[in-house]
Amino acid sequence: MTTLPSLLPAAAPPERPPRALWPTARAWLLALVFVGLQAVILVAPLIPSGKFTLEANDPAPQDFRAPYTKTYVSRIRTTEARNKAAAAVGTVYTPADTAIARQRVQRAQQILGFLDSIRADPYATPEQALAWIAAIPDVDFPPQAARQVLALSSSDWTQRVRPEILTVLDQAMRSPIRDDTLAQARSDVVRRVSLGLSEEAAGLVISIVQAFLVPNSTRDEVATAAARTAAAQTVADVEVTYARGDLLVAQGQRVSATDVEALDQFGFRQARTDPLTYLSTTLIVALVTALLGLYVQRFHASFWTDVRYLAVLGLLFTVWVLGAKLSIPGRVVLPYLFPSAALAMLLAVLLEPNLAIVAAAMFSMVVGYVSGGSLELVVFSLAGSLVAALTLRRVERISTFFWAGIFVGVANVVVVLAFRLSAGNSTDALVALFQLVSAGLANGLISAGLSLAGFFVLGSVFDILTTIQLQELARPNHPLLQKILREAPGSYHHSLLVGNLAEQAAERIGADAMLVRVGAFYHDVGKTVRPYLFIENQMEGGNVHEQLDAHTSAAMLVRHVREGVDLAKRYRLPRRVRAFIPEHHGTMRVSFLYQKALEAAEDPAQINEADFRYPGPKPQTRETALLMLADGCEAAVRSIRPSSVEEVEQIVRRVINERAADGQLDDCNLTLRDLALVTASFVATLKGVFHPRIKYPEPPAAHAAPAPARPPIADEGEEDLP
């Protein structure tokens, strides 16, 4: 038996089409719009508060009076009073350092000994002696005192002046001397000198001792700071009282810091938003949008190029950001009621579960930013959203939303308990825990209800096909199906057979089986306009095409595609279901009529093949391609009526290979493996429908009825031929 790949003609790989720039640019432009919108939502005040934006030194736009009597602690006045008390505390100094006093006394002894040696040098001139004394380091020795030392007699110097200098210096350095009291300490030297000295000797002692004095007590910064802090703490909070009607700020008056405080107390003022706040908010929103956009571009290219899907994603994300801004900041219980999981639910059922997971992670980042970095709320939002996206898969029943909401509520309770059980077992802690647990459970139910409502509304508004819509369209009582049944019963029966055939194959290759079945139900809806033109709706011997030329017959047959699309739009079929009507024929040729036209033409070259082709487009998805193959195979098998399974398989392979050779499968992503599975599925299904019948015995010749004429055989599986 010939395998499928060998039947396919060898062809060069198709050239890669140039990358379209406009869809990418359009998607990023939309992303920029949503970044700006979300940044404004997160920063700007969303609810008019009637407050004024006032800062210190701004003029008051009106008179502000106290609307009621209020006493409050003025933070500014209290700070001023405490600063004043701290400033009143002087600098604290360390006690007198005896080590410094000993060092100065020892230094004085060294210098006095040096003076003794100068006085005893017989070869030193007075000028040299004065120069040596002036060069003594560490001491600013007065020149007049140096002359007096040299002029004193040995007895006065050694017995009276020299001992007195050391005695007075020792006494002076025992008392605390600070940098700010050094002058006073030098003045006190006068009263420390012995009264038994002459005026001249006393003045010499005073001038030399004053030269040796230095501070021996330094600033104690730690003790000073502690003393000032203690003084500030003794000041009580300063309370300010305004009676009702008291003037806070007069119109035109420059607002002071204390006025700003009073306006805040009575709710008249709101602070200006720092430009850096706008920048930080824009950065976090831009990061979230960029990550989400890159994920969509990388893993969901079909969403990236379709404005509808981008609009749904951007709209839902923006609405949830708005809800987070209104519900989370400054609230205690309301953040736990905010249905973050509903975003993941809606994205999972409208777009794709993996996209819902990524969007949930990005939104949790926004929740963390809005809540001021609350890890508990980030985990609360993320856990519930992940549970929602992972449990809400194929929605075929409304109860699916309910169960997903239950799972979300359980996840919320687990998060609350994980973060709050360690808060203690006091009455207040238990009450708070009960409130948050209740809010977490209610959050799941709110998310489920909101998702159910959004599921129906958004699916209809943005023309996004949902499983519940498919179930509605598959019901036999749908008005358009009833129209097909009444006006084209043969086409209705044919659609049921093709739907079953394509659905089984779709399940084999992992395509959307339900979508294929519903698309098959409506793919021939255009035949209801002129059902008599198609063989499955004709009675025996009533073929109208025998009276028409090939061009007219072909035009009338091809027209049913356009008429079917018009009917689908009139009955508001979703876009993805409408796509089955033109794509199941693609750009195939009505071969039987084309050949008939060639035979009837005097010059076959004058026959335009395009007049005998369907307008297309070729199948764009695996689902529409499956319907094209199932449609052709069913019609061919019904027309040829094979007598064995082998003949059924040969017909199926021939039809599939002819469609592939004609390029009808070029725009969909069916692989050779998919085609092999589809072939096996078609054969298994068709042999159960068109199996050979048991041949019953012929009736007696006298009563035998005339054999009916064999109905026309459709050409190459073209079910539309007369």
N, C-alpha and C positions, 0 to 999 in steps of 0.2 A: 504494500500500500504506500502510495506517495505521501510523504510528510508535508506539512503545511509550509515550512520555510522554502522547500524546493520549488513550490508552485509560485512563489512570489518572484517577480522579475527583479534581476539585479539592477540597481540604480545607484548613481553617484550620491553621496551624502548631500543633503540640501545645504545651500549656503545659509549661514547664520544671518538673520535679518539685523539691520542696524538698530542699535538701542534707541528707543524713543526717549527724547529728552523732556518733552512737555509733561508726560505723566509724573516723572520724578520731580520736576520743578514745581508742578502744581501741588504735589503732596507736601513738599517742604514749605511752600507758601502757606498752605493750610496749617502746617505745624507752627509756623511763626505767628499766625493769627491766634491760634489757641494758646501759645506761650504768653502773648501780650494780654489776652483776655483773662487767663488764669492768674497772671501776676497782679492785674488790677483787682480781681476778686479777692485775692489774699491780703492785699495791702489796704485798699480803699475801704472806708466805712460803707457798709452796704445798706444800713438802715438809717434814715435821717434822724439825728438825735436832737436837733435844735440847739446844739452846743456851739460855742465860738472858739475859733482857733486863736488863742492869745498866748503870748510869751512876755516875759519881763521886759519893760521899757516900751511895750506897744501901747498906743492910745486906746482907751476904752471906747467901743462903738456906741455905747448907751449907758444909762445909769443901771447899776446892778444893786438890787436890794435883797436882803435876806428874806426868802419866802416863808421862813418859819424860824422859831427860836432854836438855837443850837449852841452847844458848848463843845469845843474840841481842843485837843492838845496841839499847839502850834509847834511843828517840828523846827521851823526856821527860828522862831523866837526862843525856843528852848536851847537850840544850838548856840545862838548868840549869847544868851545868859551864861551858859556853861563855858564858852570861850572867854568871856569876860572874867569869870571867876578863876579860870586857869591862868589867864594873863596876869592876875593880881599876885600870884605866887612868885616870889623872887627866885633868883638862881641859887641852887643849893651847892655849897662848896665842901670840899673834903677838909678834915681837921689839919692843923699845922703838921707838916711833915718834918720830923726831927732829923731825918737823914739829910735833908736839904740844909737845915740849920748847922749840923756838924760839918758838912762840906764847906759852907761859907766861913765858918770859924777856922777850919783848917787852912783854907785858902788865905784867909787874913794873916794867919801865923806865918805862912810861907812868904807872903809879900812883905810883911814887917821884917822878917829875917833878911830878905833881899835889901830892904832899906838900911838895915844895920850894916850890911857889907858895903853898901855905897858910902854910908857915913864914915866908915872906917878906912876907906881907900884913900891913901895920902896923895896918890898921883892923879886922881880924877879931878878935873876942873869942874866948876859949878855948871857950866853949860853941858858937859858930858853927863853929869849926874842927873840933871833935869831931863835930858833926852832919854836916859835909861829908864827913869821913872815913868815918863810919858808912854814908853813902849810896853809897859806891863799889860798883858792880856787880861780879859775878863773883868777888868775894873776900870771905870772912868775916873782916874785919879785927878783931882783938881790941881792945876798948875800952882795956884797960890799955896795950897796945902803942901805941895812938894818943896817949895822954897822954905816954908816954915819948918818942915822936918829937917832940912839941911841946916837951918839956922839955929835950931835948939841945941842947948848944951847936952852933953852926954847924960848928966844926972836927970835933967828934966825929961829927956826922951826915954831913958831906960827905967826910971823909977816912977814917973807920974803919967806921961802921955801914952806910952806903949801899953802898959797894963790896962789903962782905962779904956783904950780902944777895944781890946778883946773882951773886957767885962761888959761894956755897953752893947757890943754886937751880940754877945751871947744872950743877954736879956731881951734884946729886940727881936731876935730870931726865934725865941720861944713862943711869942704871940703869933696868931694867924695873920699872915700877910697875903692879900689877894691882889690880883692885877689892878682892881679898882680901888684898893686901899693902900697901895704902895706909897703914894704921896703922903697920906696921913701918917703912915708908919715912920717915914723919914722926918716928918714934923715932930713926932713924939720923941725922937732921939734927944732933943734939947733938954727935956725934963729928966732924962735918964743919966745925964752926965753929973759927976760928983761936983758938989759946990766948992770943994776945996781947991779946985783948979783955978788958975788965973783965967781971965777972959780970953786971952790969946790962946792958951793951951786948950781951954774948953772948945773954942771955935774950931781948932785943929782936929780935936777928937770927933766933933759933930760932923765935919765935912768928910773925914775918912770913913766913919761908920756908915754915913748915908750912901757912900759910894759902894759899900759892900752889901747893902740890903737888896734882897730879891724876893719875889713872891714864893711862899712855901705852902700855899693852899690853892688848889685848882678847881675848876668847875666839875661837878658830879652830874653828868647828863642823865644818867639812869634815875638817880634820886630826884632830880628836878622834874623829870617827866612823870614819875610816880606821884610826886606832891601835887603837880598840876592836875593829874587825872583824878586824884582823890578830892581835890577842891571842886572839880567839875561835877563829880558824882554827888556831891552834897547839894547841888542845885536841883530843886524839884522841877517837874514838867510845868511848862508855862501854858496855862489854859486861856483860851480866848472865847468870849461869849458874844454872840450877836442876837439881839432880840428881833422878832419879826418886824420887817419894814426898815431896819437899820440899813444905811447906805454902805455898801461894800466898796464900790468904786464909782466915781462920778464920770459922766460922759466926757471924753476928751482928756481925762487924767491919764498920765503915764502909769502903767501898771507896774507895781513893785513886786518883789518876790513874795512878800507876805500877802499881797493882794491876790496873786496867782494861787497861793495856798487856800485862801478863803473862797475863791471862785471854784476851786476843785472840790472843796467841802460841800458846797451847795449844788454841784453838778452843772455849773454854767460853762465849763471850759473843756476843750479837748486839745491835747498836745499836737503839735505839728509832726508829721511823719518825717523821720530822718531819711534823706536821700539814700543812705547806705542800706536802709531797710528795703527800699525798692530794688536796689541792686542785688541784695542777697536773695530776695524772693524770686527775682527774675532768674537768677542763677540756678536755684533749686528746681524751678519749673522747667527751665530750658534743659537741664540735665535729665529730668524725668521724661520729657517729650522726646529728646534725642534718643534715649535708650529704647523707648517704646517704638519710635519710628524706625530705628535700625533693625529692631527685631522683626517688625512687619515687612520691611523691605527685604530682609534676608530670608525669612521663612514663609512669608505669605505674599508672594508677588502679585497674585490676583487681587488681593485687598489693596495693595499699594497703587494699582492703576485704576481702581474703581472708586469714584468719589463717594458713592453711597456708603461703602464700608468705612472709609476714612471719616465721613461725616458722622456716622453712628458712633465710632470709637471716640472721636473728639468731643461730640456732644455729650455722650454719657460721662466721659472723664471730667469734662468741665462742670456738668451739673453736680457731680459728686464732690468736686472740689468746693463748689459753692455751698453745698450742704455741710461739708466739714467745717468751713469757715463760720457758718452760722450756728453750728451745734457744739463744737468742741471747745474753743477758747473760753476760759472763765466758767465753765460748767463742771458739775460734779457727776451727776447721773446721766444727763443727756448724751454725752459721748458714747456711753455704752448702749444707748438706744439707736444711735445713728446706724442705718443699715448699710455698712460698707460692703457686706457680702452680696448685696443685691447687684452691685456693679459686676462682680465676677459671674453671678448667675446669668445676667442679661448677655454679657459678652460670650459666655459659654454656649448659650442656646441660639444666639443670633449670628455669631461669627465662628468662633473656634475655641475649644477648651484650653489649649496651650496658650493661646493669646490671652485668654481670661486670667491664667495664672501669672503671666508676666505683668499684665496690667494691674493685678491685685498687689503684686510686689511694689510696683511703682507708686500706686496710690497709698500704700502703707508708708512710703517715704514722705509723702505729702502730709499724712496724718501726724507723723513724728514732728514735722516742721511746724504744723499748725498748733500742736499741743505743747510746744516748747520743749520737745525732746523727751516725751513720756514713753519709756520703753514698754510699759504695760499696755498703753493704747496702740502702739505699733504692733505688738504681738497679738493683741485682741483683734485688730483689723485684719492682719495677715492670716491668722489661723482660721478665722471664720470664712474669709474669702477663698482660701485654698480648699477647705472642706466643700464649699459650695461648688467650685469649679470641678472638683474631682468626683463628686457624687451626682451632679446634674449633667447627665450625658444626653442620651436621645430622649427627647420629650415627646411621648406619645399619649400621655394622660396628664390631666391637670394635677392629679395627686402626686405626680413626680415633684412638683414644686413644694408641696406640703412636706414631703419626706426630706427633701433637701433642706428646708427651713428647720426641721427638727434636728438634723445633724449639725447645722450651723449653731443652733442654740446650745447643743451639748458642748460643742467646741468652745463656745464663748464662756460657758460655766466653768469648764476646765481651766481656761486661762485666768479667770477671775479668782478661782480658788488657789491656783498656783502662786499668784501674786499677793493675795490678801489673807491667807490663812495664818501667816506669821505676824499679823497685825495685833494679835492678842485676843483675849476672850472677854473683854469688857463689854458692857451693854451697848455702848456707842459703836464699838467695833463690830459686834454681831449684827446690829441694825444696819450698819453700812454694808456689811457683807450680804445680808439678805436683799437689800435694795439692788445691789449690783448683780447678784445672781438672777433676780427676777428680770432686771433689765436685759441681761444676756439672753435669757430664754425668749423674752418678747422680741428681742432683736431678730432672732431667727424667723419668727412668724411674720414680722414686718417685712423682712427681706424677701420672704417667699411671696407675700401678697403683692409687694411692689414689683417684683420680677414678673409675676404672672400678668399684671396689668401692662407693664412695659413690653412684654413679649408680644401681646396682641397689637398694641398701638404702634410700636416701632416697626414690627414686621409689615404692617399695612402701609405706614407712611413712607418707608424707605424701600418698599417692594423687596423685602428680604424673605425668602421662602423658609417656612418653618414646617416641622413635622406635623403639627396640628393642622396647618393649612393643607398639607398634602392629604391628611386623613379626610378633611372636609371635601377636598376635590375628588377623592376616590369613592365617595359614597354614590351609589347608583341614583339617588334622588336629586343629584345636582342638576340644576336646570339645563346646563349645556349637554350633559350626558343624556338626559331625557330627550333633548332635541335630536341628538344623534340616533338614539334608539328608535324614535318615532319616524324620522325622516330618512334615515339611511341605516336600516337594521343590518344589512350585510356588512357595512363598514364598521358598525358597532361590534358585531361578532368578530370580525377580523381584528379589531383593536384589542379585544379581550385576549385573543390568542397570541397576538404579538406582545402584549404586555406581560403575559405569563412567560413567554419565551425569553424576553429581554430581562425580566426580573430574575429568573434563575441564573442567567449568565452573569448578571451584575453581582449577585451574591458570590459567585465563583471567584471573581477578580477583585472583590472589595470595593466596588463602586456603590453609588447610592441606589439601592434596589427599589426603594419606595418611590423615589423621584422618577426612575425609569418607568415604573408601572403606571404612575399617574400621567407622565408624558405620553405614554403609548395610548392611554384612553382618549387623549385629545389631539393626537397628531393628525388625524384625518378629519377634523371637524369641518374643514372647508368643503368636504364632499356633500355636506347637507344642503349647500346652495343649489347644486344640480346633481342629485344622487343618481339620476338615470344615466349619467355619462360613464359610470364606473361599473365594471363587470359584476362585482359582488352584489350590486343592488339591482341588476337587470333581471328581468324575467326571461324565460326561454323564448328565443326567437325575437327578442326586442332590442337588438343592438343598433342604436342610433348612429353609430360611427360608420356603418356601411353606406350611409348617405352623405358622408362628409369627406372632404379631401384630407390628406395627411397633415397639412399645415393647420387647418382649422381644428382638427381633432387634437393635435399637440397643444395648440394655444389654449383650448378649453380644459385640457387635463392639467397643464402647468398652472393655470389660473387658480386652481383650488388651493394652492399654497398661500397666495396673497389673500384670498377670501377667508382662509382659515385664520390667518394672523389678525385680520380685521374682526372676525367673530370673537377671537380670544381676547382682544382688547376691549370689545364691547362688554364681554362678560367678566372683565377684570381678572383674567388669569395672571398669575405672577410671571415675571419676565423669564425665569428659568424654565417654566412650563411652556411658555410661548415659543421658546427657542427650539423645541422639538418639532414644531410644525414646518419651518423652512429647512432645518438642518437634517431632518431624516431623509430628505431627497438630495441634499447637497447641491452639486452642479451636475448630477447624472444626466445622461441622455436617454430620451424615450426611443430606444433602439428600434423597436418594431415599426413605429411610425416613420422614423428617419429612413429606414430601409425601404419602406413603402413609397416614401417621397422620391427616393433615388430611382426606384424602378419605374415610377410614373413620369419622371422628368425626361424631356427630350435631351437636355444637357445636364447630367448630374453635377457638373461643376458649379452650376448656378444655385444649387441647394445650400443654404446657410445652416451649418450644423448648430449654431447658437440658437436658432429658432426651435430646436428640439431638445434644449437643455433647461433644467430647472434653474431658477435664479440664485439658489444658494442662500446663505453661505454653506461651506462644507462644515461637517460636525466640528464644533469647537471643544467639546468635552467628551469624556469617555461615555457618559450616559447617552448623549444624542447619537454617538457613533454606534453604540450597542443597538439602539432602536433602528438605525438605518440597516444594520446587518440582519437583525431579527425580522424586520419588515420584508426585506428581499428574500430571505430564506423561507419564511412562512409562505409567501406568495408562490415561490418557485416549487416548493414541495406540494402545495395545494394544487398547482396547475399540472405538474408532471405526474403526480400520484405514483411515487416509487413503490416497488413491490418488495423491497428488502431494506434492511438496515444499511447495507453497503451502499445502495443507491442513494439513500438519504444522506449519508456522509459525503458522497461524491458531490451531490447538489450543494450541500452546505459549503464545502471547501471551494467549489467553483464560484459561488456567489461572493464569498469573502475575498477570494483572490482577485476577482474582477473589480470589486470596490477598491481594493488596495492598489491595483494596477492603474486604475483611473485617477488615482490621487485623492480619493475622497477621505482617506484617513490621515492625510498629511498634517492637519491642524490640530488633531487631538493627540493625547499621550498614551494611546494603546500600544503596548509592546508586543513582540512576537509571542512571548509567553502568555500574555493576556489573550491573544488571538487563538492560541492553541486551547486554552481553557474554555474560551467562548465556543469554539467548534465542538468540543466534547459536550458542553452543556446543551447546545442547540440540537445535536444529534440525539442525546438522551431524551430531551423533551419532545422533539418532533416524532420520534419513533413511537411514543406513547399516544400521540394524537392521530397520526396518519399511518397506523399499523395496518398490515394486510388483514382483510376480513375473511371469514370462512366462506367458502363458495357453496352456496346452497344448490340443491338439485334443480334442474330446469323444469318448468311446468309442462304438461302435455302439449303437443304441437297444436292441437285444436283450440286450445285456450291461451296460446302464447300471445303476449302483447308485442306490438312492434318495438324494436330496440330504439331507445331514445338516441338522438344525435349527440355526439360528444361535444361538450362545450368548448369554446375556443380556448386555446392554450396560451397563457401569458408568456410573453417573450422574455427570457432571461430573468424571470422572477419579477417582472414589472407588474405589480398588482393593479396598477391604475389603467392598464390597457383594456380596450374593449374586447 
